[in-house]
Amino acid sequence: MVGVSVFQTLRHAFAPADPNAIRTPVVLHAPAGAVPITLRTMTMDDEDAWSAVRWGNEAWLKPWESGDPMHGPGITFNQWMAIQRRNEERGAGIVFLIEHRMRIVGQISIGAITYGAMRTGVVGYWVAQNAAGHGIAPTALAMLADWAIGDPTGPRLHRLEIAILPENTRSLAVVRKVGARHEGLRANYMYVAGTWRSHETFSLLAEDMGAGFAARLVAAGGDVSAMAVAGVAGASATPSAPTRAIDTPRRNADNVTTVSYS
């Protein structure tokens, strides 16, 4: 068994790179005039800071989170990071931290990426409660779309999909600000809070990009670069949080989720 394990490890190490592999690390900065945020890929060093924000906002995020209808076990942060690296290597998905003035305020991801004739991916995101309502989520979504669709270093997708619960009015406002197309209601689309829920579906297409989704957002909203966000104005250390299993099922480990806030 040990020999087989070593063989499998060596085979993986010397296997040719997937042509769809996403080149990492990725760091994206908001354009001039936008809310001053940064999107960057996660590392193991982010565990304490990410955990403090994520679990500190458990009650705020819980009503909107996708779950596992098979009720499988959660995964640890280490396991989640390993899944992220494998997804990046296969071009299957990528998870970004959202940072405002050097502090984590949320997360945004693309998962379920399909290539070939479709070239599409599903977007999920969340923002901490004390950072909501300051334009962070629309800016992050626009930046992600610019990179995923128009940047030669990204996956060069044609379509991004965002699925939102009908009562999630904050998230509906986010996609409208970015100019997403409304494609209609998908019946019982995703398992959320213990039941199958219908979702409003929106898309961002390559044909709609123009000079850039982020640039268009800035032009529509004016100069918001000086906007302050309560509770995230400085770069002070974030208190550590206890290690716990991430409440994300293995089949949804690319972090596709309905959680989203403006």
N, C-alpha and C positions, 0 to 999 in steps of 0.2 A: 504493500500500500504506500509506503514511503517513497519507493521508486516511482510509482505512478504519479504521486503528487509532485515530485521533483520534475518528472518529464512534462507534466501539464504546465508547470510554472515556466520551464524553459521554452516550451512551445509558444506560450503566450508572449514571452519576452522577445522572441525572435520572429513572431508573426508579422506580416506586412501591415503597415498602418492602414486603417480604414480610410478610403478616399473621402468619406463624409465626416471624418474626425474634426471636432471643433478645436481650434488652436487656443490654448490657454496658457497663462492666465489672461483674462480680459478685464480691462479697466476702461470705463466709459465716463466721460465728464459732460455735464450739462452745457449747452451752448450759452454764449453771452446773452443776458437778459432773462434766462430761465431761472427757476428755483435752483440754487447751487447744490445739486446733489451729485453723487458719484455712484455708479453701478460697478461692482467688482465681483469676481468669482470668489467663492468661500475657500478657507483653508482650515486645518485643524486648530490653528491658533484662535479662531473665531468662536470656539465653543462656548466659553464663559459669557462673552458679550452677547452673542446671539441668544443663548439660553435665557439670559436675564430679560431681554426684550420680549422674546417669544412667550415664555411662561409668565412673565409679568403682565401680558395682555391676553391671558387664557380666556377670561370671561368675555372680553371684547371680541375675540375671534371665533369662539366656539360655535355660535349659531350658524356660521357660514361654511364651516369646514367640510370638505368631502371626507368620506370614510370608507371602510371596507365592509361590504355586505356579507362577506364570509367570516368576519370577525377574527382575522388573523392577528398574530402578535405584532406589537410595535417594534421599532428598530432603534438601536442606540445611535448617538451622534457619529461614532466611528463608522458604523455600518452605513449610515446615510451618506457620509463623505465618500466612502468607497464606491457606493452606487453612483454618486455624482461623477466621480472620475471615470467610471466605466461608460456612463452615458455620454460624457464628453468625447471619449475615445471612439465611440460608435456613431457620434453625431446624433444621438437619440434625444438629447435634452441638455439644458444648462440652467443652473440656479445662480442668481446674483443677489448679493446684499445691496440694499439701498442705504447709502450713508448721507447724512446731512451734517456738515461741519465736523467731519471725522467721527461721527457716532452713528451706530446702526439704528435705523428707524423703520426698517421693513425689509421685504424680500420680494423679488419678482423672478419668474422662471418661464422657460419654454419647455414643454414636454411633448411626448407622443409625436415627435417629428417624423414626417413621412417624406421621402424623396421621390425619385422617378417622375411620373407625369403629374404629381400633385404638389410636391414641395410645400408642405403645410406644417404648422405646429400649433399647439394649444397653450395659451398664456394663463398663468395664475399669479396672483400677487396679494400682498397684505401690507398694511402700514399701521404702526403703533397708534394707540388712541391719542396720545399727546401730540402726534404729528399729523393727525387727520385734519382736513379742511384747509390745507396750506398749499395745495397744488402739487404735492409731492408725487402722488400716484399718477396723475395725468402726465407729468414730466417723465417719470420712470417708464411708463408705457410707451410714450413717444420715442424716447431714447432707445428702448429695446427694439421697437419696430424698425427704426432707422438702421440699427446694427444688423438685425436678423434678415432684413429684406435688401437693404442697399449697400451695406459695407462688404467689400471683397474679402475681409477677414472673418465674416460671419457665415452662417449656413446658407445664405442667399435663397431664402424662402420666397414663395410667391404669395402666400396667404397666412395670416395669423388669426386664430379664432379665440374669442373670449366668451365664456358662458357665465351668465349671471342670474341669480335667483330674482324673480320679479319684484320682490319686496326690498331688495338691496338697492335702495334709491341712491345711496352715495356712489356705488359702483356704476350704476347706470349713468350718473353724471360724469364719471371719469371717461367712459368710452365715448360719450357724446362730445366732450371737450376735445378729444383727440381726433374726432371725425370718423369714427368707426361706422361701418354699414350695419344696419339692423337686418338680420336675416330671418327673424321669426322665432317662435317658441318651439323648443324641442321637448316633446312629452317624456316625462320620467327619465331625463337625460343622465342624472348623476345621483349617487347615494350620498345624502347630506343629513346629518343629525338623526340618523336612524331610519330614514325612509327615502324612497326614490322620489326625486323632485324634478319638476319641469324647469327649464332654464331658457331665458332669453339669450339668443345667440347673436354675436356681433363679429365682424371681420375687419381686418386691415389688409388691403391688397397692394401689390406692387404698383398697380396702375394708379393708385390714389396717393402715392408717396410725394410726387412732385419734387420740390426743393428740399423736402424732409418733413416728417411729422413734427419733430421738435421745433424746427424753425417756424412752421405754421402755427404751432401752439403759442410760441412767444409773440408772433405777430398779432395773433388774435387777442392775447391777454395783456399786452403791454409789458413793461419792464418790472419783473417781480423778483429780481435777483437779490434785493436787499430784505426780502421778507424774513422775519424772525419766526422761529417755531418754538413754542413754549416747551421748556424742559429739555431742548436739544440744542442750546445755543453754544455750548462749549465742547471741548474735547476731553473732559475729565474721564477718569477711568470708570467703567461700568462694573458694578458689583457682580461677583460671581454667583452663579445659580447652581443648585445641586444637579448632579448628573441624573438623567432619567431617560426612559425610552421615549423616542419621538412617536407621537400618536399618528404616524403616517404609515398606512399599510404598504407592504412590499410591492403590490401591483401598482400603487400610485406613488412609488418612491421618486419619480421624476418631479414630484411636487405640483402636479396639476391640481388646482384647487379653485373653488369659487370664492374664496376669501378675498375681498378687495375693498379699499376705502380711498376716498379722495384726500 
